[in-house]
């Protein structure tokens, strides 16, 4: 097992992102976060020297500032998302995730690291893979997702961010390796047994559940576990709570 020395987390004050920051610090890693307000971070974290905080709007940072943030990092984790509510769903920026993913990849490329940086993006089961790769999707579900991506900005944003990694970054980029995590309905709660699947598990209309702590855990595992990274890189794994006694991977 190889533990990365430094990880940049964006969206680190969100419900899942805050768990990612806490779990990375608990593993002894150095963590960099970009937050609009450091007051949103848990007070007990602010006294940890391994946490480096940049107060800024991520999309307002210049290209050189982003390059400095990713310089020396072993991994970048994005837990960015749109806040629930009318303004969060339909207000600006509608392309938050896509812009952030694109600009961070550009910043990594500009740094030309000696070894590829791991880029882990939290997404949603509403994101679909084309060419029938999500074979469990019914024709009706695929049609529903097509409409959803055109009417609901966050769904379109998540889809475009995933497509950027799939089509623009691809699997041969010299500086970026990536994984897009697709959790199902997010729940509070501690880390519990969970399963990671290559394809969709549940129907959109009968969804499964995923603890936010489990999403954070699998992201941290991908950062620190080289064999797990090799298994899932360039894929869009689905993470769901596992009600069985033995998880596919997990704590």
C-alpha positions in Angstrom: 0.0 0.0 0.0 1.3 3.5 -0.9 0.1 6.5 1.0 0.1 9.7 -1.1 1.8 12.6 0.8 -0.4 15.5 -0.3 -4.0 15.7 -1.5 -5.9 18.7 -2.8 -9.6 18.6 -1.9 -12.1 21.0 -3.5 -15.7 21.0 -2.1 -14.1 20.2 1.2 -16.8 21.9 3.3 -19.7 20.0 1.9 -21.3 17.1 3.6 -19.2 14.5 1.8 -16.2 16.7 1.2 -15.8 17.4 4.9 -15.7 13.7 5.6 -13.0 13.2 3.0 -10.9 15.9 4.6 -11.3 14.3 8.1 -10.5 10.8 6.9 -7.5 11.9 4.9 -6.1 13.7 7.9 -6.8 10.7 10.1 -4.7 8.7 7.8 -1.8 11.1 8.3 -1.8 12.7 4.9 -1.2 16.4 4.1 -4.4 18.0 2.9 -4.9 21.2 1.0 -8.4 22.6 0.7 -9.9 25.5 -1.2 -12.9 27.0 0.7 -14.9 30.2 0.5 -14.8 30.5 4.3 -12.6 28.6 6.7 -15.3 29.1 9.3 -17.1 26.2 7.6 -14.4 23.8 8.5 -14.6 21.8 11.7 -12.8 23.8 14.4 -10.8 20.8 15.6 -9.2 20.5 12.1 -7.8 24.1 12.1 -5.1 23.1 14.6 -3.7 20.3 12.5 -0.5 21.5 10.8 -1.0 19.1 7.9 -4.2 21.0 6.8 -3.4 23.9 4.5 -6.4 26.2 3.8 -6.9 28.6 0.9 -9.8 30.9 1.2 -11.1 31.6 -2.3 -13.8 30.9 -4.8 -12.2 28.1 -6.9 -13.4 29.3 -10.2 -12.1 32.8 -9.4 -8.5 31.6 -9.0 -6.1 32.3 -11.8 -4.3 29.6 -13.8 -1.0 30.3 -11.9 -2.8 30.1 -8.6 -4.4 26.7 -9.5 -1.0 25.5 -10.7 0.5 26.3 -7.3 -2.3 24.5 -5.5 -1.8 21.2 -7.5 2.0 21.5 -7.5 3.5 18.6 -5.4 0.2 16.9 -5.0 -0.2 13.2 -5.4 -4.0 13.4 -5.8 -6.9 15.8 -6.3 -10.4 15.0 -5.0 -13.4 17.0 -6.2 -16.5 16.8 -4.0 -18.1 19.8 -5.7 -21.8 19.9 -6.3 -24.8 22.1 -6.5 -26.7 23.1 -3.4 -30.2 21.7 -3.2 -32.8 24.4 -3.7 -34.0 26.5 -6.6 -31.0 28.9 -6.6 -28.5 26.1 -6.3 -30.1 24.0 -9.1 -30.9 26.8 -11.6 -28.6 29.6 -10.5 -25.0 30.4 -11.6 -22.6 28.8 -12.0 -24.5 26.0 -13.8 -21.2 24.4 -15.0 -19.4 24.5 -11.6 -18.2 20.9 -11.7 -17.3 20.9 -15.4 -15.3 24.1 -15.1 -13.5 23.0 -12.0 -12.6 19.6 -13.4 -11.4 21.2 -16.7 -9.3 23.9 -15.0 -7.8 21.5 -12.5 -6.8 19.1 -15.3 -5.2 22.1 -17.2 -3.4 23.1 -14.0 -2.0 19.6 -13.6 -0.9 19.4 -17.2 0.8 22.7 -16.9 2.9 21.4 -14.0 4.0 18.3 -16.0 4.4 16.1 -12.9 6.9 13.2 -13.1 4.2 10.7 -12.3 0.4 11.1 -13.1 -1.7 12.7 -10.5 -4.8 10.8 -9.4 -8.0 12.8 -10.0 -11.1 11.5 -8.2 -14.4 13.2 -8.9 -17.6 12.6 -6.9 -20.6 12.5 -9.3 -24.0 10.8 -9.3 -25.7 7.7 -10.6 -27.6 10.0 -12.9 -24.3 10.1 -14.9 -24.4 7.5 -17.6 -21.8 5.9 -19.9 -22.6 5.8 -23.6 -22.4 2.9 -26.0 -24.5 0.7 -23.8 -21.8 0.3 -21.1 -24.4 0.7 -18.4 -26.2 -2.4 -19.6 -28.7 -2.4 -16.7 -30.3 0.8 -17.8 -33.6 0.3 -19.5 -34.6 2.2 -22.6 -37.0 4.2 -20.5 -34.3 5.1 -18.0 -31.9 6.2 -20.7 -34.7 8.4 -22.2 -35.4 9.8 -18.8 -31.7 10.7 -18.2 -31.6 12.3 -21.7 -34.4 14.6 -20.7 -33.0 15.2 -17.2 -29.6 16.3 -18.6 -31.4 18.9 -20.7 -33.7 20.3 -18.1 -31.8 20.1 -14.9 -28.5 22.0 -14.9 -26.7 19.9 -12.1 -27.4 16.7 -14.0 -26.1 18.2 -17.2 -23.0 19.5 -15.4 -22.1 16.2 -13.8 -22.6 14.4 -17.2 -20.4 16.9 -19.0 -17.7 16.7 -16.4 -17.6 12.9 -16.7 -17.6 13.1 -20.5 -14.7 15.6 -20.4 -12.6 13.0 -18.5 -13.8 10.1 -20.7 -13.3 11.8 -24.0 -10.8 14.7 -23.6 -8.5 13.3 -20.9 -9.0 9.7 -21.8 -6.8 6.8 -20.7 -3.5 7.8 -22.2 -2.9 11.2 -20.6 0.7 11.5 -19.4 -0.2 13.6 -16.3 -3.7 12.7 -15.2 -5.3 9.4 -14.2 -8.9 9.6 -13.0 -11.9 7.9 -11.4 -15.5 9.1 -11.3 -17.3 7.9 -8.2 -21.1 7.4 -8.6 -22.9 7.1 -5.3 -26.7 6.5 -5.1 -29.0 8.3 -2.7 -26.8 9.9 -0.1 -27.3 9.3 3.6 -25.8 10.5 6.9 -24.1 7.9 9.1 -20.7 6.4 9.8 -18.6 4.2 7.6 -20.3 0.9 7.1 -19.8 -2.1 4.8 -20.2 -1.0 1.2 -19.8 -2.5 -2.3 -18.2 -1.0 -5.4 -19.6 -2.1 -8.7 -18.5 -1.4 -12.3 -22.1 -0.9 -13.4 -25.4 0.5 -12.2 -26.9 -1.6 -9.5 -30.4 -0.2 -8.8 -33.1 1.4 -11.0 -33.4 5.2 -11.0 -37.0 4.6 -9.7 -36.0 2.2 -7.0 -32.7 3.7 -5.9 -30.1 2.3 -3.5 -28.4 4.2 -0.7 -24.9 5.3 0.0 -23.6 6.7 3.2 -21.6 9.9 2.6 -18.9 8.5 4.9 -18.6 5.5 2.6 -18.1 7.7 -0.4 -15.4 9.5 1.5 -13.8 6.1 2.6 -13.6 4.7 -1.0 -12.1 8.0 -2.2 -9.4 7.8 0.5 -8.8 4.2 -0.3 -8.3 5.0 -4.0 -5.7 7.6 -2.9 -3.7 5.3 -0.6 -4.2 1.8 -2.1 -2.2 1.4 -5.3 -3.8 -2.0 -6.2 -7.3 -0.6 -5.7 -6.4 2.4 -7.9 -5.1 0.1 -10.7 -8.4 -1.8 -10.5 -10.7 1.3 -10.9 -8.8 4.0 -12.7 -10.5 5.3 -15.9 -13.8 3.9 -14.7 -17.1 5.2 -13.2 -17.7 2.8 -10.3 -21.0 2.8 -8.4 -20.8 2.8 -4.6 -23.7 1.5 -2.6 -24.2 0.4 1.0 -23.8 -3.3 1.3 -26.3 -4.9 3.6 -24.5 -8.2 3.6 -22.0 -9.2 6.3 -19.1 -9.2 3.8 -18.5 -6.0 1.7 -16.9 -6.1 -1.7 -14.4 -3.5 -0.4 -14.8 -1.3 2.7 -13.8 -0.9 6.3 
